Amino acid sequence: MDQNQGKRNVCRRLLLSAGIAAALSAATLHAADTIAYACNSYNGQLGTVDLNTGVFTQLGIGLSTGGFGVSGGALYGITADYVFQVNLSTGALTYAPNYSLSNNLQGFGSTTAGLFVVDGYGDLISVNPSTGAPTLIGSTGVTSGLGAGVLSTSADSTTLYWDNNGGAGPELYRINTSTGEATLVGATGNGAGSGSVEAMLFEGGTLWAALGYNTGPQIGTLNTSTAAETIVSTPSVNGILALAPYPLSALPGPTVSYRGVISAYQFGALASPAPGSWIEIYGSNLATDSRAWATTDFTGASGLTAPTALDGTSVTIGGQPAYVEYISPGQVNVQVPSTAPTGAQPIVVTVGSNVSQPQTIVIGATAPGFWAPSALLTVGNQYVGALFPDFATFVLPPGAVSGLTSQRARPGDTIILYGIGFGPVTTNLPAGQIAQGLGNTLPTSSFEISFDGTPATVKYAGLTPGSVGLYQFNVVVPNVAANDLTRVTFTLGGAAGTQTLYTAIGN
């Protein structure tokens, strides 16, 4: 799975923070993580799911529920006989004493007004979360063709949606929670292969849905005006039966996913970074909000030191504090501190007073890599993120990537490449410091770059002015044959880089 999808690209963010107009279109990248609580239909596990990528992270709690509801900052589920509250710290289920539903459940969900169910008569019922007592509100007006319905769950909206997967369905309705009356929005599904709606989450103005397809489960959105489906991702589990907003007020502790620490420059590669390298950490409950660092987060007499914590989230590597560039519940980006010991070291995420179980990464002397975003992957060939000196035109075959201005480089042209993890510079600037000017260079003769095996002249190799840990390479294209798949290689201290990258050379 491409772990770039839906994630925060460290190199791109560093380029932007350094004031460089790296012209990647927003259309080529997904937004930040959208994380939700989810119930895995295969074995009833509670976990979180990244709605943009479908990745499910188990929290280790087994339960069976006909849906999720949120009330008073707590998460609730339902069985045929009881409503129960889920303790997100311990996994314990507390059952309300006297819930009783006399007919088949056609949906369980919530709005800011509380918990609701639709029963087998098509009636809307409110549920007291403490006592479990049901109260009839009124008929939805849908009394025939009922079957395996789903209510939406929300913690910040008064709107309640219902998808009836009965004989005439699946059909999406909007329900008046004061009267119970349902208004048809439209039929869900988008043609052959479409199936039932298994769970819905209304959050941030978007109605998300777990969908059952003949070809397998999907995650998508439902248009709240037409009910049309848009597929977003494929879940990494066999299906999802309940969704709820994340985070709630009762957050469980942070969890770093197994094999969830990767190198920032090469998505999917397990992290084996060096001091000063950038890594990306994936998991659940890694932060209480989503944002990147701001100017006001920097410290020191001149404001040149990057923060080691953002909004209560911090990371240590080998016991040393890392520099935190971006946080979200599902992802944290950090720079490895200069003082991190080499060899196998524990990495720990702390959110407030909650501490994750340590994962182990191996710290080396260097871990170099060029910026090569997945947006520049064309027909299986990964292009390096090279720019012309206007900082807006990419070195690519014209039209190779939709939305990008691009042209081929010619011998004698100067082009600019970026990377991370190339090790100490001559000024011994430590990790976490903003580079000033062009004096922070790699040692002489340490770095060499070649195009199809022909060495290039390097005008500058060092840290990018105004950046933290971002390296810049100004190189002159050597006299090589025109080729849209010209291989770009480099050595650092005599050791060859491990990436397979290309650029486009013309006449």
Phi, psi and omega in degrees: 000138179284108184283358174286333186296121177079006185250171179268115181281115185298311183300317180298318180295322179293323176300314181293320181292336178276001178085018182263129182277074176285111200277030176297124180294140177299336181291342181271353183235150177274167177285180179295170184303140168243104186256142178220151167291146182211152173248120179288118185292339184291316184224013176070020180285139170274139178199193171243151177230136172277109186294334180283332183244341182085001183288122180260131178243116183288137174261001172084020181245125178265129178206163175233126183214150175271012180151170176248150171221155180235132177209131178060032180074015180241155181259131182238151172232181183212144170242185178295337188246334189218154164262139180224153176259140180260121173279111187284350177269321185250340184088359181291145178250125178251116185270135172293148193286330194221029178292138177210121177247121189277354181219170187302138179288129178245015177150143177222128181195197185201159166229190176294345180276350178129201185266143181222153169227156165247129183263183185288352174268358184082020180265143172270132184228135172268152184233129175284118185291337181276317184259340184082002185291127177272146177228122180291129176262310179166174182281141174287341185089354176256104186241359177227156180070026180282147177183119171047054182283168182223132171259151176282158177240135179209150176246358185222021183219150175269358185273133177240126177250149180225129174249118180264114181268031183279199187300325180269357189261193005284137181230139181262131178237155169250129187251134172281113186283355175271325183247339184090350185293134180255136177246125183292129173270312179162175178280132175277168183104153182226043176106202184304136177091347181285155185218208188279159171269126185261333181198152178223145178224122177256114185208134177061029180081003181245135177261103178274152180214139166270125190243141175259121182242155174301330181269003180125167183291153178221163170239135181204192177238154176246129177292121186283357174258328185239344184076005180296142180268144169232117181283133181248317185204170175248123182293150181277002175242172188287349179166162182231125183257351180204145177227146177213153181298150179224135000270164168263179181290333181263077184283135167286170182291162180292143178229127174269126183297152173299130184056036185261012177245117186233160175291137186286333186276341186223095188298136180097344181274126179299142187290127166224068192276176174242165172306132183092348178285162176253139177228162177238132184247126180245147180172213179224151178059033183279349179196164178263354176208184182232120175191163173259167179295155178237168180305323183289347179279342182284149187236186179094166184302325180251010179066035184253003183255125181293154182285149174258006176203144173229120174049041176091355178260127177221162183222137171242145177232117186060030180082357182257139182290132177268165181263123191262115182264326184211141177229149168199167179302331184253352185207141173226134177251129182221156172260130180293131182292154179297334183271003180296129179292151175282167182090191181291124184224146178282143173241130187227134176252132177242130176236108185063240178261001182266135185236135179283159169292139183292141167252158184251131171233160182253121180266128177248183181287316176221159178209066190280150175195143177280152172293119181215076186295152182295341175297341179259020174269114183234123178048044176082000180251124183268115176273143175287150180278073182262139181238151168282166184297351174282355179059020181227339184255124180275150175275093183209161169300137180306131179078007183295326180233121183301134176090353180254139170280127185210155173202161178283146173275153177242154176308133182098342177289146171265128177234163187237129176241159180230159179194178178222159173081020184273004170090190187297149174251170188296337179275355183057039178292123182285162174302148178088359181254140176286128179286135179247125176070189182258019184273355184267073189260158172290154179304145180305135179068007180283327186243133175224144179229144182226152176241115186050039176087353180264123182297146178251155174281130181256114179279325180209136174218107182178193183286146178284127178303135179085003183250171173241106174074015177257126182263148181232140181228112175263113187232150177262124181297126180285177181280090180235160181292149176299133183193124178287351176235058175282123183286131178251121180230159176214161170233147176230116184060030179089349181264133184283143173292161187256356183280151171250101189231155181227162169219173184249122179245132178243183180274000000 
